[in-house]
Amino acid sequence: EAKLSDAAKIARVNVDTWKSTYQGILPPPQLALVTFPDRKHYAREIIKSADKDIVVAEIESGKIVGFAAFGPERAGGLPFKGELYVIYVLKSFQRKGIGSRLLAAVRKKLLEKGIHSFMVWALHDNPYQRFYQTLGGTIVYTRTLDIEGFKTLERAYGWWDITTMFQENQYRNHML
């Protein structure tokens, strides 16, 4: 679980991963909207929140290489009780099971709060949508997102019952 002192490290992962993921997908002005000061403030606000959380992936040196922020579903009116706000893993640490471990930690925390369903929004051109699909997420909504004048599609992946995630022999390549 993240501490306030982790906010700067979380912000660095957020900015670096945002840029490496969306370079060539979003125009430069929209890519530049995610800044270190804003992301540090975002991380601090979630860490201080009573109903939202951040879990981190840390290596032995103490460097944070990934994180996931989550809490109650924010849009309102959707049938999912929880929402994965963001999940980011530094490019050099991807494909090592870190994202799956972060999602497993999110699942555990949500279940502890009595939340059994959740969703995540992903840009239509996000190259990592397969991650959500492999872990059992299905597309449940699509909407148009306007990022400072740049319109793109965003998909919501949903899990109706997270108690079945990570069961033995299910999603074999992502077992913990």
ChimeraX commands (.cxc) that place a marker at each C-alpha (Angstrom):
marker #1 position 0.00,0.00,0.00 radius 0.5
marker #1 position 1.28,3.46,-0.91 radius 0.5
marker #1 position 2.44,6.02,1.64 radius 0.5
marker #1 position 2.44,9.81,1.21 radius 0.5
marker #1 position 6.22,9.65,0.85 radius 0.5
marker #1 position 5.69,7.50,-2.28 radius 0.5
marker #1 position 3.77,10.21,-4.17 radius 0.5
marker #1 position 6.76,11.51,-6.15 radius 0.5
marker #1 position 7.86,7.99,-7.16 radius 0.5
marker #1 position 4.30,7.13,-8.21 radius 0.5
marker #1 position 4.08,10.37,-10.21 radius 0.5
marker #1 position 7.33,9.54,-12.03 radius 0.5
marker #1 position 6.01,6.10,-13.04 radius 0.5
marker #1 position 2.71,7.68,-14.11 radius 0.5
marker #1 position 4.30,10.34,-16.34 radius 0.5
marker #1 position 6.95,8.05,-17.86 radius 0.5
marker #1 position 4.49,5.25,-18.61 radius 0.5
marker #1 position 1.83,7.62,-19.97 radius 0.5
marker #1 position 4.36,9.05,-22.43 radius 0.5
marker #1 position 5.79,5.68,-23.51 radius 0.5
marker #1 position 2.31,4.17,-23.91 radius 0.5
marker #1 position 0.61,6.99,-25.80 radius 0.5
marker #1 position 3.52,8.40,-27.85 radius 0.5
marker #1 position 2.30,8.24,-31.45 radius 0.5
marker #1 position -1.31,7.66,-30.33 radius 0.5
marker #1 position -2.05,11.06,-28.80 radius 0.5
marker #1 position -0.88,14.34,-30.35 radius 0.5
marker #1 position 2.03,16.05,-28.51 radius 0.5
marker #1 position -0.18,18.72,-26.84 radius 0.5
marker #1 position -2.41,16.05,-25.29 radius 0.5
marker #1 position 0.58,13.89,-24.38 radius 0.5
marker #1 position 2.06,16.86,-22.52 radius 0.5
marker #1 position -1.07,17.29,-20.35 radius 0.5
marker #1 position 0.15,14.67,-17.87 radius 0.5
marker #1 position 2.77,16.46,-15.80 radius 0.5
marker #1 position 4.83,15.48,-12.78 radius 0.5
marker #1 position 3.36,18.14,-10.43 radius 0.5
marker #1 position -0.23,17.22,-11.38 radius 0.5
marker #1 position 0.39,13.49,-11.02 radius 0.5
marker #1 position 2.15,13.97,-7.67 radius 0.5
marker #1 position -0.87,15.91,-6.42 radius 0.5
marker #1 position -3.19,13.18,-7.80 radius 0.5
marker #1 position -1.23,10.45,-6.01 radius 0.5
marker #1 position -1.23,12.38,-2.72 radius 0.5
marker #1 position -5.00,12.96,-2.90 radius 0.5
marker #1 position -5.74,9.27,-3.48 radius 0.5
marker #1 position -3.36,8.15,-0.73 radius 0.5
marker #1 position -5.04,10.55,1.71 radius 0.5
marker #1 position -8.55,9.49,0.63 radius 0.5
marker #1 position -10.61,7.26,2.89 radius 0.5
marker #1 position -12.32,5.36,0.06 radius 0.5
marker #1 position -9.57,5.21,-2.60 radius 0.5
marker #1 position -6.25,3.37,-2.57 radius 0.5
marker #1 position -2.98,2.94,-4.41 radius 0.5
marker #1 position -0.96,-0.26,-4.38 radius 0.5
marker #1 position 2.64,-0.20,-5.56 radius 0.5
marker #1 position 5.16,-2.61,-7.04 radius 0.5
marker #1 position 8.58,-1.95,-5.58 radius 0.5
marker #1 position 11.95,-3.57,-6.31 radius 0.5
marker #1 position 14.60,-4.32,-3.67 radius 0.5
marker #1 position 16.23,-0.89,-4.03 radius 0.5
marker #1 position 12.94,0.74,-3.03 radius 0.5
marker #1 position 12.27,1.99,-6.54 radius 0.5
marker #1 position 8.57,1.93,-7.43 radius 0.5
marker #1 position 8.20,0.32,-10.86 radius 0.5
marker #1 position 4.42,0.14,-11.05 radius 0.5
marker #1 position 1.23,1.12,-9.31 radius 0.5
marker #1 position -2.53,0.81,-9.48 radius 0.5
marker #1 position -5.04,3.38,-8.20 radius 0.5
marker #1 position -8.62,2.31,-7.50 radius 0.5
marker #1 position -11.76,2.93,-5.51 radius 0.5
marker #1 position -15.48,3.40,-6.01 radius 0.5
marker #1 position -16.80,3.70,-9.56 radius 0.5
marker #1 position -16.73,7.41,-10.40 radius 0.5
marker #1 position -19.20,7.96,-13.25 radius 0.5
marker #1 position -22.27,7.02,-11.25 radius 0.5
marker #1 position -25.17,5.09,-12.64 radius 0.5
marker #1 position -23.02,2.21,-13.87 radius 0.5
marker #1 position -23.62,-1.26,-12.43 radius 0.5
marker #1 position -20.01,-1.71,-11.26 radius 0.5
marker #1 position -19.22,-0.83,-7.66 radius 0.5
marker #1 position -15.46,-0.44,-8.06 radius 0.5
marker #1 position -13.15,1.13,-10.60 radius 0.5
marker #1 position -9.50,0.66,-11.46 radius 0.5
marker #1 position -8.57,4.28,-12.14 radius 0.5
marker #1 position -5.10,3.58,-13.53 radius 0.5
marker #1 position -2.52,0.82,-13.63 radius 0.5
marker #1 position 0.97,1.59,-14.87 radius 0.5
marker #1 position 4.18,-0.45,-14.95 radius 0.5
marker #1 position 7.43,0.99,-16.27 radius 0.5
marker #1 position 8.16,-0.36,-19.75 radius 0.5
marker #1 position 11.38,-2.12,-18.68 radius 0.5
marker #1 position 9.45,-4.05,-16.01 radius 0.5
marker #1 position 6.49,-5.10,-18.15 radius 0.5
marker #1 position 5.78,-8.72,-19.10 radius 0.5
marker #1 position 7.14,-9.96,-15.75 radius 0.5
marker #1 position 3.80,-10.48,-13.99 radius 0.5
marker #1 position 3.91,-7.16,-12.13 radius 0.5
marker #1 position 0.65,-5.91,-13.64 radius 0.5
marker #1 position -1.08,-9.16,-12.69 radius 0.5
marker #1 position 0.22,-8.91,-9.12 radius 0.5
marker #1 position -0.98,-5.32,-8.89 radius 0.5
marker #1 position -4.41,-6.32,-10.17 radius 0.5
marker #1 position -4.52,-9.20,-7.68 radius 0.5
marker #1 position -3.77,-6.73,-4.87 radius 0.5
marker #1 position -6.53,-4.43,-6.14 radius 0.5
marker #1 position -8.93,-7.37,-6.24 radius 0.5
marker #1 position -8.05,-8.33,-2.66 radius 0.5
marker #1 position -8.56,-4.78,-1.36 radius 0.5
marker #1 position -11.88,-4.39,-3.17 radius 0.5
marker #1 position -13.16,-7.69,-1.80 radius 0.5
marker #1 position -12.14,-6.60,1.72 radius 0.5
marker #1 position -14.38,-3.55,1.19 radius 0.5
marker #1 position -17.27,-5.73,0.02 radius 0.5
marker #1 position -16.88,-4.71,-3.65 radius 0.5
marker #1 position -17.31,-7.67,-6.01 radius 0.5
marker #1 position -17.37,-5.97,-9.42 radius 0.5
marker #1 position -15.18,-3.36,-11.04 radius 0.5
marker #1 position -14.26,-1.75,-14.32 radius 0.5
marker #1 position -11.45,0.18,-15.97 radius 0.5
marker #1 position -11.56,2.72,-18.80 radius 0.5
marker #1 position -8.91,2.32,-21.53 radius 0.5
marker #1 position -8.30,4.44,-24.59 radius 0.5
marker #1 position -9.38,2.65,-27.76 radius 0.5
marker #1 position -5.80,2.64,-29.09 radius 0.5
marker #1 position -4.22,1.55,-25.81 radius 0.5
marker #1 position -1.77,-1.21,-26.80 radius 0.5
marker #1 position -2.28,-3.01,-23.47 radius 0.5
marker #1 position -5.99,-3.80,-23.74 radius 0.5
marker #1 position -5.07,-7.45,-24.21 radius 0.5
marker #1 position -3.95,-7.46,-20.55 radius 0.5
marker #1 position -7.51,-6.76,-19.42 radius 0.5
marker #1 position -8.96,-9.31,-21.84 radius 0.5
marker #1 position -6.55,-12.03,-20.74 radius 0.5
marker #1 position -7.58,-11.49,-17.13 radius 0.5
marker #1 position -11.26,-11.92,-17.98 radius 0.5
marker #1 position -12.34,-8.32,-18.57 radius 0.5
marker #1 position -14.99,-7.81,-21.21 radius 0.5
marker #1 position -15.89,-4.61,-23.04 radius 0.5
marker #1 position -19.03,-3.30,-21.38 radius 0.5
marker #1 position -19.17,0.34,-22.52 radius 0.5
marker #1 position -17.70,2.62,-25.16 radius 0.5
marker #1 position -17.71,6.40,-25.08 radius 0.5
marker #1 position -16.11,9.34,-26.83 radius 0.5
marker #1 position -13.47,11.11,-24.80 radius 0.5
marker #1 position -12.44,14.70,-25.51 radius 0.5
marker #1 position -8.87,15.38,-24.40 radius 0.5
marker #1 position -8.47,19.14,-24.83 radius 0.5
marker #1 position -10.03,19.09,-28.31 radius 0.5
marker #1 position -8.70,15.69,-29.40 radius 0.5
marker #1 position -11.53,13.18,-29.64 radius 0.5
marker #1 position -10.88,9.48,-29.19 radius 0.5
marker #1 position -12.84,6.43,-28.13 radius 0.5
marker #1 position -12.54,4.96,-24.68 radius 0.5
marker #1 position -13.64,1.44,-23.73 radius 0.5
marker #1 position -14.66,0.18,-20.34 radius 0.5
marker #1 position -13.60,-3.35,-19.44 radius 0.5
marker #1 position -15.68,-4.88,-16.70 radius 0.5
marker #1 position -15.48,-7.78,-14.28 radius 0.5
marker #1 position -18.93,-8.68,-12.94 radius 0.5
marker #1 position -17.61,-11.07,-10.28 radius 0.5
marker #1 position -14.02,-10.58,-9.20 radius 0.5
marker #1 position -14.15,-13.52,-6.80 radius 0.5
marker #1 position -13.37,-15.78,-9.78 radius 0.5
marker #1 position -10.27,-13.87,-10.91 radius 0.5
marker #1 position -6.97,-15.74,-10.62 radius 0.5
marker #1 position -8.55,-19.13,-9.95 radius 0.5
marker #1 position -6.27,-22.11,-10.46 radius 0.5
marker #1 position -5.75,-22.98,-14.14 radius 0.5
marker #1 position -7.58,-19.81,-15.21 radius 0.5
marker #1 position -5.49,-17.25,-17.10 radius 0.5
marker #1 position -2.48,-19.55,-16.69 radius 0.5
marker #1 position 0.09,-17.03,-17.95 radius 0.5
marker #1 position -0.93,-14.54,-15.30 radius 0.5
marker #1 position -0.94,-16.72,-12.20 radius 0.5
marker #1 position 0.81,-15.30,-9.17 radius 0.5
marker link #1:1,2 radius 0.2
marker link #1:2,3 radius 0.2
marker link #1:3,4 radius 0.2
marker link #1:4,5 radius 0.2
marker link #1:5,6 radius 0.2
marker link #1:6,7 radius 0.2
marker link #1:7,8 radius 0.2
marker link #1:8,9 radius 0.2
marker link #1:9,10 radius 0.2
marker link #1:10,11 radius 0.2
marker link #1:11,12 radius 0.2
marker link #1:12,13 radius 0.2
marker link #1:13,14 radius 0.2
marker link #1:14,15 radius 0.2
marker link #1:15,16 radius 0.2
marker link #1:16,17 radius 0.2
marker link #1:17,18 radius 0.2
marker link #1:18,19 radius 0.2
marker link #1:19,20 radius 0.2
marker link #1:20,21 radius 0.2
marker link #1:21,22 radius 0.2
marker link #1:22,23 radius 0.2
marker link #1:23,24 radius 0.2
marker link #1:24,25 radius 0.2
marker link #1:25,26 radius 0.2
marker link #1:26,27 radius 0.2
marker link #1:27,28 radius 0.2
marker link #1:28,29 radius 0.2
marker link #1:29,30 radius 0.2
marker link #1:30,31 radius 0.2
marker link #1:31,32 radius 0.2
marker link #1:32,33 radius 0.2
marker link #1:33,34 radius 0.2
marker link #1:34,35 radius 0.2
marker link #1:35,36 radius 0.2
marker link #1:36,37 radius 0.2
marker link #1:37,38 radius 0.2
marker link #1:38,39 radius 0.2
marker link #1:39,40 radius 0.2
marker link #1:40,41 radius 0.2
marker link #1:41,42 radius 0.2
marker link #1:42,43 radius 0.2
marker link #1:43,44 radius 0.2
marker link #1:44,45 radius 0.2
marker link #1:45,46 radius 0.2
marker link #1:46,47 radius 0.2
marker link #1:47,48 radius 0.2
marker link #1:48,49 radius 0.2
marker link #1:49,50 radius 0.2
marker link #1:50,51 radius 0.2
marker link #1:51,52 radius 0.2
marker link #1:52,53 radius 0.2
marker link #1:53,54 radius 0.2
marker link #1:54,55 radius 0.2
marker link #1:55,56 radius 0.2
marker link #1:56,57 radius 0.2
marker link #1:57,58 radius 0.2
marker link #1:58,59 radius 0.2
marker link #1:59,60 radius 0.2
marker link #1:60,61 radius 0.2
marker link #1:61,62 radius 0.2
marker link #1:62,63 radius 0.2
marker link #1:63,64 radius 0.2
marker link #1:64,65 radius 0.2
marker link #1:65,66 radius 0.2
marker link #1:66,67 radius 0.2
marker link #1:67,68 radius 0.2
marker link #1:68,69 radius 0.2
marker link #1:69,70 radius 0.2
marker link #1:70,71 radius 0.2
marker link #1:71,72 radius 0.2
marker link #1:72,73 radius 0.2
marker link #1:73,74 radius 0.2
marker link #1:74,75 radius 0.2
marker link #1:75,76 radius 0.2
marker link #1:76,77 radius 0.2
marker link #1:77,78 radius 0.2
marker link #1:78,79 radius 0.2
marker link #1:79,80 radius 0.2
marker link #1:80,81 radius 0.2
marker link #1:81,82 radius 0.2
marker link #1:82,83 radius 0.2
marker link #1:83,84 radius 0.2
marker link #1:84,85 radius 0.2
marker link #1:85,86 radius 0.2
marker link #1:86,87 radius 0.2
marker link #1:87,88 radius 0.2
marker link #1:88,89 radius 0.2
marker link #1:89,90 radius 0.2
marker link #1:90,91 radius 0.2
marker link #1:91,92 radius 0.2
marker link #1:92,93 radius 0.2
marker link #1:93,94 radius 0.2
marker link #1:94,95 radius 0.2
marker link #1:95,96 radius 0.2
marker link #1:96,97 radius 0.2
marker link #1:97,98 radius 0.2
marker link #1:98,99 radius 0.2
marker link #1:99,100 radius 0.2
marker link #1:100,101 radius 0.2
marker link #1:101,102 radius 0.2
marker link #1:102,103 radius 0.2
marker link #1:103,104 radius 0.2
marker link #1:104,105 radius 0.2
marker link #1:105,106 radius 0.2
marker link #1:106,107 radius 0.2
marker link #1:107,108 radius 0.2
marker link #1:108,109 radius 0.2
marker link #1:109,110 radius 0.2
marker link #1:110,111 radius 0.2
marker link #1:111,112 radius 0.2
marker link #1:112,113 radius 0.2
marker link #1:113,114 radius 0.2
marker link #1:114,115 radius 0.2
marker link #1:115,116 radius 0.2
marker link #1:116,117 radius 0.2
marker link #1:117,118 radius 0.2
marker link #1:118,119 radius 0.2
marker link #1:119,120 radius 0.2
marker link #1:120,121 radius 0.2
marker link #1:121,122 radius 0.2
marker link #1:122,123 radius 0.2
marker link #1:123,124 radius 0.2
marker link #1:124,125 radius 0.2
marker link #1:125,126 radius 0.2
marker link #1:126,127 radius 0.2
marker link #1:127,128 radius 0.2
marker link #1:128,129 radius 0.2
marker link #1:129,130 radius 0.2
marker link #1:130,131 radius 0.2
marker link #1:131,132 radius 0.2
marker link #1:132,133 radius 0.2
marker link #1:133,134 radius 0.2
marker link #1:134,135 radius 0.2
marker link #1:135,136 radius 0.2
marker link #1:136,137 radius 0.2
marker link #1:137,138 radius 0.2
marker link #1:138,139 radius 0.2
marker link #1:139,140 radius 0.2
marker link #1:140,141 radius 0.2
marker link #1:141,142 radius 0.2
marker link #1:142,143 radius 0.2
marker link #1:143,144 radius 0.2
marker link #1:144,145 radius 0.2
marker link #1:145,146 radius 0.2
marker link #1:146,147 radius 0.2
marker link #1:147,148 radius 0.2
marker link #1:148,149 radius 0.2
marker link #1:149,150 radius 0.2
marker link #1:150,151 radius 0.2
marker link #1:151,152 radius 0.2
marker link #1:152,153 radius 0.2
marker link #1:153,154 radius 0.2
marker link #1:154,155 radius 0.2
marker link #1:155,156 radius 0.2
marker link #1:156,157 radius 0.2
marker link #1:157,158 radius 0.2
marker link #1:158,159 radius 0.2
marker link #1:159,160 radius 0.2
marker link #1:160,161 radius 0.2
marker link #1:161,162 radius 0.2
marker link #1:162,163 radius 0.2
marker link #1:163,164 radius 0.2
marker link #1:164,165 radius 0.2
marker link #1:165,166 radius 0.2
marker link #1:166,167 radius 0.2
marker link #1:167,168 radius 0.2
marker link #1:168,169 radius 0.2
marker link #1:169,170 radius 0.2
marker link #1:170,171 radius 0.2
marker link #1:171,172 radius 0.2
marker link #1:172,173 radius 0.2
marker link #1:173,174 radius 0.2
marker link #1:174,175 radius 0.2
marker link #1:175,176 radius 0.2
view
